């Protein structure tokens, strides 16, 4: 797959199931997404087939069904999509992207402290463990 992992919301939702589970069948993906999206199995199978043609997922046969797994990581997708967003909407200006994120909605003191911690760690060349949102 190319460096651009530009994906639709539905494609990312399917991939999230695969990232969480490691691998899953069409029926398992439909069931996992049912609380948020009622999708027909044919829709899920079509999206997975298209993702497979792009090298994003692969499958193996188990009995009479395909079991899919992601070929790219969530980090790969995030990095590529954020880079594309930064280039397209902010002309590559990372500072402007961060400014937009900070001013687009109210940022709580905990989130702001976390951003400061991330900036300081980046300046020092260290990594900060990721917290859950």
ABEGO torsion letter per residue (X at the ends): XBABABBBAAAAAAAAAAAAAGBBBAAAAAAAAAAABBBBAAAAAAAAAAAAAAGABBBBBBEABBBBBBABBAAAAAAAAAAAAAAAAAGGBAAAAAAAAAAABBBBAAAAAAAAAAAAAAAAGBBBBBBBX
